[in-house]
Amino acid sequence: MHSVEMSLGELDHRLEATFRDRVRCVVLLSAENELQFFEIAQVLETVRRHADYVALVTPEVEKAARSNTWLCLGPNITFPEILM
């Protein structure tokens, strides 16, 4: 969470505590290039237990968000059935 290294168990507990009282639980997930797919899949599996929506942020999207003040990476989800 927020670029802090932690075990999957720690992530599970932190997400549970973070989302306990929230109405909409959204996670924006990005990963380092050197991670293997199975490592990202394990994190994604843990996140999906707690989040209503998970968006994978690609390097291109992150670069665009940093270079454009008008681009927001906030959760503006209008059609949730498309994202599931």
Backbone as JSON, one array per atom type, in Angstrom:
{
  "sequence": "MHSVEMSLGELDHRLEATFRDRVRCVVLLSAENELQFFEIAQVLETVRRHADYVALVTPEVEKAARSNTWLCLGPNITFPEILM",
  "N": [[0.85, -1.18, 0.0], [0.65, 2.08, -0.94], [3.3, 2.07, -1.97], [4.76, 0.66, -0.07], [6.63, -2.03, 1.07], [5.37, -5.24, 1.91], [4.18, -8.29, 3.39], [1.91, -10.72, 1.9], [0.01, -11.45, 3.77], [0.11, -9.29, 5.57], [-0.77, -7.28, 3.83], [-3.36, -8.2, 3.35], [-4.55, -7.88, 5.93], [-4.24, -5.08, 6.28], [-5.77, -4.06, 4.15], [-8.28, -5.04, 4.86], [-8.72, -3.58, 7.26], [-8.61, -0.98, 6.25], [-10.75, -0.82, 4.41], [-12.98, -1.47, 5.86], [-15.13, 0.21, 6.79], [-15.96, 1.54, 4.54], [-17.96, 2.61, 1.77], [-17.59, 2.32, -1.0], [-15.09, 0.45, -2.35], [-12.14, 0.85, -3.81], [-9.27, 0.0, -5.65], [-6.25, 1.05, -7.01], [-3.87, -0.43, -8.85], [-0.47, -0.79, -9.36], [2.65, -2.06, -10.58], [6.1, -2.98, -10.15], [8.38, -3.27, -12.87], [10.11, -5.48, -12.81], [8.83, -7.52, -11.46], [7.41, -10.78, -11.38], [4.72, -12.33, -13.24], [3.13, -14.1, -11.7], [3.55, -13.14, -9.12], [2.29, -10.65, -9.15], [-0.27, -11.55, -9.68], [-0.85, -12.9, -7.29], [-0.98, -10.75, -5.49], [-3.1, -9.37, -6.64], [-5.18, -11.26, -6.27], [-5.37, -11.2, -3.48], [-6.14, -8.53, -3.08], [-8.63, -8.45, -4.4], [-10.29, -9.75, -2.63], [-11.12, -7.83, -0.9], [-11.7, -5.44, -2.23], [-14.09, -3.64, -4.18], [-13.68, -2.82, -6.75], [-10.92, -3.11, -8.94], [-8.3, -1.57, -10.52], [-5.85, -1.87, -12.95], [-2.97, -0.1, -13.26], [-1.2, 0.95, -15.89], [2.2, 1.58, -17.05], [2.02, 3.52, -19.08], [-0.4, 4.85, -18.58], [0.14, 5.89, -16.05], [2.27, 7.61, -16.68], [0.94, 9.41, -18.38], [-0.85, 10.49, -16.54], [0.85, 11.85, -14.84], [1.88, 13.8, -16.52], [-0.24, 15.32, -17.39], [-2.41, 17.65, -16.14], [-5.12, 17.47, -16.18], [-5.89, 14.84, -16.18], [-7.27, 12.41, -14.19], [-6.65, 9.93, -11.79], [-8.46, 9.0, -10.05], [-11.22, 7.15, -8.58], [-13.69, 7.0, -10.76], [-16.22, 5.58, -11.45], [-18.56, 4.57, -13.61], [-19.95, 2.57, -14.95], [-20.15, -0.16, -13.5], [-20.7, -2.84, -14.08], [-19.36, -3.41, -16.42], [-16.73, -3.44, -15.68], [-16.35, -5.65, -14.08]],
  "CA": [[0.0, 0.0, 0.0], [1.41, 3.32, -1.07], [4.71, 1.75, -2.24], [5.4, 0.07, 1.1], [6.75, -3.48, 0.96], [4.75, -6.0, 3.0], [3.78, -9.64, 3.01], [0.51, -10.82, 1.48], [-0.79, -11.46, 5.0], [0.02, -7.9, 6.04], [-1.63, -6.58, 2.88], [-4.72, -8.65, 3.62], [-5.01, -7.23, 7.16], [-4.34, -3.63, 6.07], [-6.93, -3.8, 3.29], [-9.48, -5.27, 5.68], [-8.88, -2.44, 8.16], [-8.82, 0.24, 5.46], [-12.04, -0.83, 3.72], [-14.02, -1.96, 6.78], [-16.29, 1.1, 6.89], [-16.16, 2.29, 3.3], [-19.06, 2.19, 0.91], [-17.0, 1.9, -2.27], [-13.69, 0.06, -2.13], [-11.46, 0.88, -5.1], [-7.81, -0.1, -5.56], [-5.47, 1.27, -8.22], [-2.71, -1.3, -8.66], [0.63, -0.75, -10.3], [3.71, -2.97, -10.14], [7.43, -2.78, -10.7], [8.6, -4.07, -14.09], [10.86, -6.72, -12.58], [8.01, -8.54, -10.81], [6.87, -11.86, -12.22], [3.27, -12.29, -13.35], [2.5, -14.81, -10.58], [3.61, -12.28, -7.94], [1.23, -9.66, -9.33], [-1.53, -12.29, -9.56], [-1.08, -13.15, -5.86], [-1.43, -9.48, -4.91], [-4.43, -9.12, -7.2], [-6.1, -12.16, -5.6], [-5.56, -10.67, -2.13], [-6.87, -7.26, -3.18], [-10.01, -8.7, -4.82], [-11.08, -10.19, -1.47], [-11.56, -6.67, -0.13], [-12.08, -4.3, -3.07], [-15.19, -3.78, -5.14], [-13.11, -2.56, -8.07], [-9.47, -3.06, -9.02], [-7.82, -1.09, -11.82], [-4.42, -2.03, -13.15], [-2.43, 1.13, -13.82], [-0.04, 0.66, -16.72], [3.17, 2.68, -17.09], [1.55, 4.56, -20.0], [-1.42, 5.62, -17.88], [0.81, 6.64, -14.99], [3.01, 8.69, -17.33], [-0.04, 10.4, -18.83], [-1.41, 11.16, -15.36], [1.87, 12.77, -14.32], [2.16, 14.89, -17.46], [-1.47, 16.06, -17.67], [-3.11, 18.03, -14.92], [-6.55, 17.2, -16.34], [-6.16, 13.41, -16.08], [-7.44, 11.99, -12.8], [-6.65, 8.49, -11.57], [-9.43, 8.7, -8.99], [-12.28, 6.21, -8.99], [-14.88, 7.58, -11.36], [-16.74, 4.38, -12.06], [-19.95, 4.78, -13.98], [-20.56, 1.32, -15.4], [-19.42, -1.21, -12.8], [-20.88, -4.17, -14.67], [-18.35, -3.57, -17.46], [-15.43, -3.63, -15.06], [-16.27, -6.87, -13.27]],
  "C": [[0.89, 1.23, 0.0], [2.9, 3.05, -1.15], [5.46, 1.21, -1.03], [5.44, -1.44, 0.91], [6.12, -4.16, 2.16], [4.41, -7.38, 2.48], [2.32, -9.63, 2.56], [-0.42, -10.84, 2.69], [-0.98, -10.07, 5.56], [-0.9, -7.09, 5.14], [-3.09, -6.93, 3.14], [-5.3, -7.94, 4.84], [-5.18, -5.72, 6.97], [-5.52, -3.27, 5.2], [-8.23, -3.99, 4.06], [-9.75, -4.09, 6.6], [-9.23, -1.17, 7.39], [-10.24, 0.3, 4.9], [-13.21, -1.2, 4.61], [-15.28, -1.1, 6.75], [-16.55, 1.91, 5.63], [-17.3, 1.72, 2.48], [-18.54, 1.64, -0.4], [-15.52, 1.66, -2.05], [-13.01, -0.1, -3.48], [-9.95, 0.84, -4.87], [-7.22, 0.15, -6.94], [-4.16, 0.54, -8.01], [-1.69, -1.1, -9.76], [1.75, -1.6, -9.73], [5.03, -2.6, -10.8], [7.62, -3.72, -11.89], [9.27, -5.41, -13.83], [10.07, -7.81, -11.86], [7.52, -9.56, -11.82], [5.35, -11.79, -12.2], [2.6, -12.95, -12.14], [2.53, -13.98, -9.3], [2.5, -11.23, -7.99], [-0.14, -10.33, -9.16], [-1.86, -12.59, -8.1], [-1.58, -11.89, -5.16], [-2.85, -9.18, -5.37], [-5.48, -9.99, -6.52], [-6.4, -11.67, -4.18], [-6.41, -9.41, -2.14], [-8.34, -7.51, -3.5], [-10.89, -9.19, -3.67], [-11.7, -9.01, -0.73], [-12.12, -5.53, -0.98], [-13.26, -4.64, -3.96], [-14.67, -3.67, -6.57], [-11.6, -2.51, -7.96], [-9.11, -2.61, -10.42], [-6.32, -1.28, -11.88], [-3.91, -0.8, -13.88], [-1.16, 0.78, -14.58], [0.94, 1.82, -16.68], [2.72, 3.84, -17.99], [0.51, 5.45, -19.32], [-0.79, 6.47, -16.79], [1.59, 7.82, -15.56], [2.06, 9.8, -17.79], [-0.61, 11.17, -17.65], [-0.42, 12.17, -14.79], [2.1, 13.98, -15.23], [0.94, 15.75, -17.78], [-2.19, 16.39, -16.38], [-4.6, 17.71, -14.99], [-6.89, 15.73, -16.17], [-6.18, 12.98, -14.62], [-7.44, 10.47, -12.72], [-7.6, 8.09, -10.45], [-10.51, 7.78, -9.51], [-13.53, 6.92, -9.47], [-15.55, 6.46, -12.16], [-18.22, 4.55, -12.33], [-20.67, 3.5, -14.36], [-19.86, 0.13, -14.77], [-19.58, -2.59, -13.42], [-19.87, -4.44, -15.78], [-17.02, -3.95, -16.86], [-15.28, -4.95, -14.32], [-15.82, -8.06, -14.07]]
}
